[in-house]
Amino acid sequence: MSNPDRDQRLAAKLRENLRRRKAQAKARTAPADRSEQQGGAGASKPEPTGKKET
């Protein structure tokens, strides 16, 4: 009863939709991840100055 061409088209559309939704979700969470990494890494680890500590 089911048309194989139709099933293939629907499967392709579902995969495309899933990729788009994943990209949107990643874009929504990416700015928050970047700000946490920048704030957390700089506070706990000082940058080297080139001088040896004694």
PQR file with spaces between the fields and no chain letter, atoms N, CA, C, O and H, PARSE charges and radii, in Angstrom:
ATOM       1  N    MET     1       0.807   -1.201    0.000 -0.4000 1.5000
ATOM       2  CA   MET     1       0.000    0.000    0.000 -0.0000 2.0000
ATOM       3  C    MET     1       0.853    1.269    0.000  0.5500 1.7000
ATOM       4  O    MET     1       0.493    2.265   -0.628 -0.5500 1.4000
ATOM       5  N    SER     2       1.984    1.228    0.707 -0.4000 1.5000
ATOM       6  CA   SER     2       2.829    2.411    0.826 -0.0000 2.0000
ATOM       7  C    SER     2       3.739    2.531   -0.387  0.5500 1.7000
ATOM       8  O    SER     2       4.268    1.538   -0.886 -0.5500 1.4000
ATOM       9  H    SER     2       2.277    0.419    1.217  0.4000 1.0000
ATOM      10  N    ASN     3       3.910    3.750   -0.850 -0.4000 1.5000
ATOM      11  CA   ASN     3       4.736    4.023   -2.016 -0.0000 2.0000
ATOM      12  C    ASN     3       6.195    4.169   -1.555  0.5500 1.7000
ATOM      13  O    ASN     3       6.483    5.001   -0.694 -0.5500 1.4000
ATOM      14  H    ASN     3       3.480    4.558   -0.445  0.4000 1.0000
ATOM      15  N    PRO     4       7.134    3.361   -2.124 -0.5600 1.5000
ATOM      16  CA   PRO     4       8.543    3.444   -1.709  0.2800 2.0000
ATOM      17  C    PRO     4       9.167    4.829   -1.953  0.5500 1.7000
ATOM      18  O    PRO     4       9.974    5.297   -1.150 -0.5500 1.4000
ATOM      19  N    ASP     5       8.795    5.472   -3.047 -0.4000 1.5000
ATOM      20  CA   ASP     5       9.324    6.809   -3.326 -0.0000 2.0000
ATOM      21  C    ASP     5       8.883    7.802   -2.258  0.5500 1.7000
ATOM      22  O    ASP     5       9.666    8.632   -1.795 -0.5500 1.4000
ATOM      23  H    ASP     5       8.139    5.092   -3.699  0.4000 1.0000
ATOM      24  N    ARG     6       7.625    7.699   -1.880 -0.4000 1.5000
ATOM      25  CA   ARG     6       7.091    8.591   -0.844 -0.0000 2.0000
ATOM      26  C    ARG     6       7.802    8.352    0.486  0.5500 1.7000
ATOM      27  O    ARG     6       8.151    9.298    1.191 -0.5500 1.4000
ATOM      28  H    ARG     6       6.989    7.024   -2.256  0.4000 1.0000
ATOM      29  N    ASP     7       8.014    7.082    0.820 -0.4000 1.5000
ATOM      30  CA   ASP     7       8.702    6.748    2.066 -0.0000 2.0000
ATOM      31  C    ASP     7      10.120    7.315    2.077  0.5500 1.7000
ATOM      32  O    ASP     7      10.585    7.821    3.098 -0.5500 1.4000
ATOM      33  H    ASP     7       7.731    6.313    0.247  0.4000 1.0000
ATOM      34  N    GLN     8      10.801    7.229    0.940 -0.4000 1.5000
ATOM      35  CA   GLN     8      12.158    7.774    0.858 -0.0000 2.0000
ATOM      36  C    GLN     8      12.148    9.294    1.011  0.5500 1.7000
ATOM      37  O    GLN     8      13.003    9.853    1.698 -0.5500 1.4000
ATOM      38  H    GLN     8      10.423    6.819    0.110  0.4000 1.0000
ATOM      39  N    ARG     9      11.194    9.958    0.380 -0.4000 1.5000
ATOM      40  CA   ARG     9      11.086   11.422    0.497 -0.0000 2.0000
ATOM      41  C    ARG     9      10.813   11.835    1.944  0.5500 1.7000
ATOM      42  O    ARG     9      11.418   12.772    2.464 -0.5500 1.4000
ATOM      43  H    ARG     9      10.500    9.503   -0.178  0.4000 1.0000
ATOM      44  N    LEU    10       9.884   11.110    2.580 -0.4000 1.5000
ATOM      45  CA   LEU    10       9.562   11.425    3.973 -0.0000 2.0000
ATOM      46  C    LEU    10      10.763   11.196    4.887  0.5500 1.7000
ATOM      47  O    LEU    10      11.021   12.000    5.784 -0.5500 1.4000
ATOM      48  H    LEU    10       9.392   10.349    2.157  0.4000 1.0000
ATOM      49  N    ALA    11      11.493   10.116    4.668 -0.4000 1.5000
ATOM      50  CA   ALA    11      12.674    9.831    5.480 -0.0000 2.0000
ATOM      51  C    ALA    11      13.728   10.918    5.296  0.5500 1.7000
ATOM      52  O    ALA    11      14.360   11.342    6.263 -0.5500 1.4000
ATOM      53  H    ALA    11      11.283    9.463    3.940  0.4000 1.0000
ATOM      54  N    ALA    12      13.919   11.368    4.061 -0.4000 1.5000
ATOM      55  CA   ALA    12      14.882   12.434    3.799 -0.0000 2.0000
ATOM      56  C    ALA    12      14.457   13.735    4.475  0.5500 1.7000
ATOM      57  O    ALA    12      15.291   14.444    5.039 -0.5500 1.4000
ATOM      58  H    ALA    12      13.406   11.023    3.275  0.4000 1.0000
ATOM      59  N    LYS    13      13.163   14.050    4.419 -0.4000 1.5000
ATOM      60  CA   LYS    13      12.659   15.267    5.066 -0.0000 2.0000
ATOM      61  C    LYS    13      12.816   15.192    6.582  0.5500 1.7000
ATOM      62  O    LYS    13      13.149   16.187    7.226 -0.5500 1.4000
ATOM      63  H    LYS    13      12.486   13.474    3.961  0.4000 1.0000
ATOM      64  N    LEU    14      12.574   14.003    7.152 -0.4000 1.5000
ATOM      65  CA   LEU    14      12.739   13.848    8.594 -0.0000 2.0000
ATOM      66  C    LEU    14      14.199   14.039    9.002  0.5500 1.7000
ATOM      67  O    LEU    14      14.481   14.688   10.010 -0.5500 1.4000
ATOM      68  H    LEU    14      12.303   13.195    6.629  0.4000 1.0000
ATOM      69  N    ARG    15      15.125   13.480    8.227 -0.4000 1.5000
ATOM      70  CA   ARG    15      16.557   13.653    8.529 -0.0000 2.0000
ATOM      71  C    ARG    15      16.959   15.120    8.427  0.5500 1.7000
ATOM      72  O    ARG    15      17.696   15.631    9.271 -0.5500 1.4000
ATOM      73  H    ARG    15      14.896   12.953    7.408  0.4000 1.0000
ATOM      74  N    GLU    16      16.469   15.795    7.385 -0.4000 1.5000
ATOM      75  CA   GLU    16      16.764   17.222    7.197 -0.0000 2.0000
ATOM      76  C    GLU    16      16.222   18.044    8.365  0.5500 1.7000
ATOM      77  O    GLU    16      16.904   18.934    8.874 -0.5500 1.4000
ATOM      78  H    GLU    16      15.871   15.380    6.699  0.4000 1.0000
ATOM      79  N    ASN    17      15.003   17.747    8.785 -0.4000 1.5000
ATOM      80  CA   ASN    17      14.389   18.444    9.905 -0.0000 2.0000
ATOM      81  C    ASN    17      15.184   18.216   11.194  0.5500 1.7000
ATOM      82  O    ASN    17      15.397   19.148   11.969 -0.5500 1.4000
ATOM      83  H    ASN    17      14.448   17.024    8.372  0.4000 1.0000
ATOM      84  N    LEU    18      15.618   16.979   11.417 -0.4000 1.5000
ATOM      85  CA   LEU    18      16.393   16.669   12.611 -0.0000 2.0000
ATOM      86  C    LEU    18      17.713   17.431   12.621  0.5500 1.7000
ATOM      87  O    LEU    18      18.100   17.978   13.654 -0.5500 1.4000
ATOM      88  H    LEU    18      15.445   16.221   10.787  0.4000 1.0000
ATOM      89  N    ARG    19      18.407   17.476   11.488 -0.4000 1.5000
ATOM      90  CA   ARG    19      19.668   18.229   11.390 -0.0000 2.0000
ATOM      91  C    ARG    19      19.442   19.709   11.681  0.5500 1.7000
ATOM      92  O    ARG    19      20.226   20.332   12.397 -0.5500 1.4000
ATOM      93  H    ARG    19      18.093   17.032   10.649  0.4000 1.0000
ATOM      94  N    ARG    20      18.372   20.269   11.127 -0.4000 1.5000
ATOM      95  CA   ARG    20      18.066   21.682   11.343 -0.0000 2.0000
ATOM      96  C    ARG    20      17.769   21.954   12.816  0.5500 1.7000
ATOM      97  O    ARG    20      18.247   22.942   13.375 -0.5500 1.4000
ATOM      98  H    ARG    20      17.735   19.763   10.545  0.4000 1.0000
ATOM      99  N    ARG    21      16.984   21.084   13.442 -0.4000 1.5000
ATOM     100  CA   ARG    21      16.644   21.272   14.847 -0.0000 2.0000
ATOM     101  C    ARG    21      17.872   21.132   15.739  0.5500 1.7000
ATOM     102  O    ARG    21      18.010   21.862   16.721 -0.5500 1.4000
ATOM     103  H    ARG    21      16.596   20.281   12.988  0.4000 1.0000
ATOM     104  N    LYS    22      18.760   20.205   15.410 -0.4000 1.5000
ATOM     105  CA   LYS    22      19.993   20.048   16.183 -0.0000 2.0000
ATOM     106  C    LYS    22      20.866   21.290   16.053  0.5500 1.7000
ATOM     107  O    LYS    22      21.439   21.753   17.040 -0.5500 1.4000
ATOM     108  H    LYS    22      18.648   19.612   14.613  0.4000 1.0000
ATOM     109  N    ALA    23      20.971   21.830   14.840 -0.4000 1.5000
ATOM     110  CA   ALA    23      21.769   23.037   14.619 -0.0000 2.0000
ATOM     111  C    ALA    23      21.182   24.225   15.386  0.5500 1.7000
ATOM     112  O    ALA    23      21.926   25.024   15.954 -0.5500 1.4000
ATOM     113  H    ALA    23      20.505   21.454   14.039  0.4000 1.0000
ATOM     114  N    GLN    24      19.861   24.341   15.405 -0.4000 1.5000
ATOM     115  CA   GLN    24      19.212   25.427   16.147 -0.0000 2.0000
ATOM     116  C    GLN    24      19.466   25.282   17.640  0.5500 1.7000
ATOM     117  O    GLN    24      19.747   26.271   18.318 -0.5500 1.4000
ATOM     118  H    GLN    24      19.257   23.691   14.943  0.4000 1.0000
ATOM     119  N    ALA    25      19.372   24.075   18.154 -0.4000 1.5000
ATOM     120  CA   ALA    25      19.602   23.850   19.583 -0.0000 2.0000
ATOM     121  C    ALA    25      21.053   24.146   19.938  0.5500 1.7000
ATOM     122  O    ALA    25      21.333   24.729   20.985 -0.5500 1.4000
ATOM     123  H    ALA    25      19.144   23.272   17.603  0.4000 1.0000
ATOM     124  N    LYS    26      21.970   23.746   19.073 -0.4000 1.5000
ATOM     125  CA   LYS    26      23.388   24.004   19.311 -0.0000 2.0000
ATOM     126  C    LYS    26      23.667   25.503   19.292  0.5500 1.7000
ATOM     127  O    LYS    26      24.447   25.997   20.106 -0.5500 1.4000
ATOM     128  H    LYS    26      21.742   23.272   18.222  0.4000 1.0000
ATOM     129  N    ALA    27      23.040   26.231   18.370 -0.4000 1.5000
ATOM     130  CA   ALA    27      23.232   27.680   18.281 -0.0000 2.0000
ATOM     131  C    ALA    27      22.679   28.386   19.515  0.5500 1.7000
ATOM     132  O    ALA    27      23.223   29.402   19.945 -0.5500 1.4000
ATOM     133  H    ALA    27      22.406   25.830   17.709  0.4000 1.0000
ATOM     134  N    ARG    28      21.602   27.853   20.083 -0.4000 1.5000
ATOM     135  CA   ARG    28      21.024   28.468   21.285 -0.0000 2.0000
ATOM     136  C    ARG    28      21.916   28.273   22.499  0.5500 1.7000
ATOM     137  O    ARG    28      21.980   29.152   23.359 -0.5500 1.4000
ATOM     138  H    ARG    28      21.161   27.026   19.733  0.4000 1.0000
ATOM     139  N    THR    29      22.611   27.133   22.592 -0.4000 1.5000
ATOM     140  CA   THR    29      23.433   26.850   23.762 -0.0000 2.0000
ATOM     141  C    THR    29      24.878   27.323   23.601  0.5500 1.7000
ATOM     142  O    THR    29      25.576   27.471   24.604 -0.5500 1.4000
ATOM     143  H    THR    29      22.559   26.419   21.894  0.4000 1.0000
ATOM     144  N    ALA    30      25.346   27.562   22.390 -0.4000 1.5000
ATOM     145  CA   ALA    30      26.752   27.921   22.147 -0.0000 2.0000
ATOM     146  C    ALA    30      27.172   29.211   22.846  0.5500 1.7000
ATOM     147  O    ALA    30      28.228   29.199   23.478 -0.5500 1.4000
ATOM     148  H    ALA    30      24.779   27.442   21.575  0.4000 1.0000
ATOM     149  N    PRO    31      26.436   30.322   22.787 -0.5600 1.5000
ATOM     150  CA   PRO    31      26.896   31.541   23.458  0.2800 2.0000
ATOM     151  C    PRO    31      27.039   31.369   24.974  0.5500 1.7000
ATOM     152  O    PRO    31      27.967   31.928   25.560 -0.5500 1.4000
ATOM     153  N    ALA    32      26.175   30.634   25.606 -0.4000 1.5000
ATOM     154  CA   ALA    32      26.265   30.400   27.046 -0.0000 2.0000
ATOM     155  C    ALA    32      27.505   29.581   27.373  0.5500 1.7000
ATOM     156  O    ALA    32      28.174   29.852   28.370 -0.5500 1.4000
ATOM     157  H    ALA    32      25.421   30.180   25.130  0.4000 1.0000
ATOM     158  N    ASP    33      27.825   28.586   26.555 -0.4000 1.5000
ATOM     159  CA   ASP    33      28.999   27.759   26.789 -0.0000 2.0000
ATOM     160  C    ASP    33      30.269   28.592   26.663  0.5500 1.7000
ATOM     161  O    ASP    33      31.191   28.439   27.464 -0.5500 1.4000
ATOM     162  H    ASP    33      27.281   28.365   25.745  0.4000 1.0000
ATOM     163  N    ARG    34      30.325   29.459   25.678 -0.4000 1.5000
ATOM     164  CA   ARG    34      31.516   30.285   25.477 -0.0000 2.0000
ATOM     165  C    ARG    34      31.750   31.216   26.658  0.5500 1.7000
ATOM     166  O    ARG    34      32.887   31.355   27.109 -0.5500 1.4000
ATOM     167  H    ARG    34      29.576   29.584   25.027  0.4000 1.0000
ATOM     168  N    SER    35      30.719   31.845   27.162 -0.4000 1.5000
ATOM     169  CA   SER    35      30.893   32.798   28.255 -0.0000 2.0000
ATOM     170  C    SER    35      31.328   32.078   29.533  0.5500 1.7000
ATOM     171  O    SER    35      32.121   32.622   30.301 -0.5500 1.4000
ATOM     172  H    SER    35      29.796   31.732   26.795  0.4000 1.0000
ATOM     173  N    GLU    36      30.829   30.878   29.772 -0.4000 1.5000
ATOM     174  CA   GLU    36      31.232   30.130   30.951 -0.0000 2.0000
ATOM     175  C    GLU    36      32.696   29.724   30.855  0.5500 1.7000
ATOM     176  O    GLU    36      33.421   29.780   31.848 -0.5500 1.4000
ATOM     177  H    GLU    36      30.184   30.436   29.148  0.4000 1.0000
ATOM     178  N    GLN    37      33.138   29.314   29.665 -0.4000 1.5000
ATOM     179  CA   GLN    37      34.529   28.907   29.488 -0.0000 2.0000
ATOM     180  C    GLN    37      35.464   30.084   29.678  0.5500 1.7000
ATOM     181  O    GLN    37      36.512   29.935   30.306 -0.5500 1.4000
ATOM     182  H    GLN    37      32.549   29.268   28.858  0.4000 1.0000
ATOM     183  N    GLN    38      35.120   31.235   29.159 -0.4000 1.5000
ATOM     184  CA   GLN    38      35.979   32.411   29.270 -0.0000 2.0000
ATOM     185  C    GLN    38      36.055   32.877   30.710  0.5500 1.7000
ATOM     186  O    GLN    38      37.146   33.190   31.187 -0.5500 1.4000
ATOM     187  H    GLN    38      34.269   31.356   28.649  0.4000 1.0000
ATOM     188  N    GLY    39      34.960   32.934   31.405 -0.4000 1.5000
ATOM     189  CA   GLY    39      34.935   33.420   32.775 -0.0000 2.0000
ATOM     190  C    GLY    39      35.605   32.461   33.741  0.5500 1.7000
ATOM     191  O    GLY    39      36.327   32.893   34.639 -0.5500 1.4000
ATOM     192  H    GLY    39      34.074   32.679   31.017  0.4000 1.0000
ATOM     193  N    GLY    40      35.379   31.178   33.571 -0.4000 1.5000
ATOM     194  CA   GLY    40      35.924   30.203   34.500 -0.0000 2.0000
ATOM     195  C    GLY    40      37.415   29.971   34.326  0.5500 1.7000
ATOM     196  O    GLY    40      38.119   29.811   35.323 -0.5500 1.4000
ATOM     197  H    GLY    40      34.793   30.828   32.841  0.4000 1.0000
ATOM     198  N    ALA    41      37.917   29.949   33.116 -0.4000 1.5000
ATOM     199  CA   ALA    41      39.324   29.637   32.872 -0.0000 2.0000
ATOM     200  C    ALA    41      40.230   30.781   33.308  0.5500 1.7000
ATOM     201  O    ALA    41      41.303   30.526   33.854 -0.5500 1.4000
ATOM     202  H    ALA    41      37.344   30.079   32.306  0.4000 1.0000
ATOM     203  N    GLY    42      39.844   32.003   33.091 -0.4000 1.5000
ATOM     204  CA   GLY    42      40.689   33.139   33.428 -0.0000 2.0000
ATOM     205  C    GLY    42      40.810   33.364   34.918  0.5500 1.7000
ATOM     206  O    GLY    42      41.843   33.848   35.380 -0.5500 1.4000
ATOM     207  H    GLY    42      38.972   32.210   32.647  0.4000 1.0000
ATOM     208  N    ALA    43      39.799   33.032   35.675 -0.4000 1.5000
ATOM     209  CA   ALA    43      39.812   33.295   37.111 -0.0000 2.0000
ATOM     210  C    ALA    43      40.672   32.297   37.871  0.5500 1.7000
ATOM     211  O    ALA    43      41.249   32.648   38.900 -0.5500 1.4000
ATOM     212  H    ALA    43      38.960   32.639   35.299  0.4000 1.0000
ATOM     213  N    SER    44      40.772   31.066   37.393 -0.4000 1.5000
ATOM     214  CA   SER    44      41.464   30.048   38.157 -0.0000 2.0000
ATOM     215  C    SER    44      42.928   29.871   37.760  0.5500 1.7000
ATOM     216  O    SER    44      43.699   29.298   38.530 -0.5500 1.4000
ATOM     217  H    SER    44      40.304   30.781   36.557  0.4000 1.0000
ATOM     218  N    LYS    45      43.328   30.337   36.601 -0.4000 1.5000
ATOM     219  CA   LYS    45      44.683   30.097   36.113 -0.0000 2.0000
ATOM     220  C    LYS    45      45.297   31.403   35.621  0.5500 1.7000
ATOM     221  O    LYS    45      44.857   31.939   34.604 -0.5500 1.4000
ATOM     222  H    LYS    45      42.702   30.802   35.975  0.4000 1.0000
ATOM     223  N    PRO    46      46.306   31.928   36.322 -0.5600 1.5000
ATOM     224  CA   PRO    46      46.925   33.178   35.867  0.2800 2.0000
ATOM     225  C    PRO    46      47.746   32.964   34.604  0.5500 1.7000
ATOM     226  O    PRO    46      48.264   31.873   34.366 -0.5500 1.4000
ATOM     227  N    GLU    47      47.861   34.000   33.807 -0.4000 1.5000
ATOM     228  CA   GLU    47      48.660   33.904   32.596 -0.0000 2.0000
ATOM     229  C    GLU    47      50.137   33.986   32.941  0.5500 1.7000
ATOM     230  O    GLU    47      50.516   34.726   33.849 -0.5500 1.4000
ATOM     231  H    GLU    47      47.441   34.887   34.001  0.4000 1.0000
ATOM     232  N    PRO    48      50.982   33.237   32.233 -0.5600 1.5000
ATOM     233  CA   PRO    48      52.421   33.289   32.503  0.2800 2.0000
ATOM     234  C    PRO    48      52.995   34.674   32.134  0.5500 1.7000
ATOM     235  O    PRO    48      52.591   35.279   31.140 -0.5500 1.4000
ATOM     236  N    THR    49      53.926   35.152   32.941 -0.4000 1.5000
ATOM     237  CA   THR    49      54.519   36.470   32.702 -0.0000 2.0000
ATOM     238  C    THR    49      55.897   36.365   32.088  0.5500 1.7000
ATOM     239  O    THR    49      56.463   37.373   31.666 -0.5500 1.4000
ATOM     240  H    THR    49      54.254   34.661   33.748  0.4000 1.0000
ATOM     241  N    GLY    50      56.450   35.159   32.030 -0.4000 1.5000
ATOM     242  CA   GLY    50      57.794   35.005   31.499 -0.0000 2.0000
ATOM     243  C    GLY    50      58.856   35.054   32.573  0.5500 1.7000
ATOM     244  O    GLY    50      60.026   34.789   32.295 -0.5500 1.4000
ATOM     245  H    GLY    50      55.990   34.340   32.373  0.4000 1.0000
ATOM     246  N    LYS    51      58.480   35.386   33.789 -0.4000 1.5000
ATOM     247  CA   LYS    51      59.417   35.446   34.912 -0.0000 2.0000
ATOM     248  C    LYS    51      59.307   34.150   35.719  0.5500 1.7000
ATOM     249  O    LYS    51      58.231   33.567   35.845 -0.5500 1.4000
ATOM     250  H    LYS    51      57.530   35.602   34.015  0.4000 1.0000
ATOM     251  N    LYS    52      60.438   33.719   36.257 -0.4000 1.5000
ATOM     252  CA   LYS    52      60.420   32.548   37.112 -0.0000 2.0000
ATOM     253  C    LYS    52      60.052   32.950   38.521  0.5500 1.7000
ATOM     254  O    LYS    52      60.537   33.951   39.047 -0.5500 1.4000
ATOM     255  H    LYS    52      61.312   34.193   36.155  0.4000 1.0000
ATOM     256  N    GLU    53      59.186   32.153   39.124 -0.4000 1.5000
ATOM     257  CA   GLU    53      58.823   32.416   40.519 -0.0000 2.0000
ATOM     258  C    GLU    53      59.863   31.760   41.410  0.5500 1.7000
ATOM     259  O    GLU    53      60.352   30.671   41.108 -0.5500 1.4000
ATOM     260  H    GLU    53      58.792   31.339   38.696  0.4000 1.0000
ATOM     261  N    THR    54      60.197   32.414   42.495 -0.4000 1.5000
ATOM     262  CA   THR    54      61.199   31.844   43.408 -0.0000 2.0000
ATOM     263  C    THR    54      60.622   31.440   44.712  0.5500 1.7000
ATOM     264  O    THR    54      61.342   30.945   45.579 -0.5500 1.4000
ATOM     265  H    THR    54      59.800   33.299   42.741  0.4000 1.0000
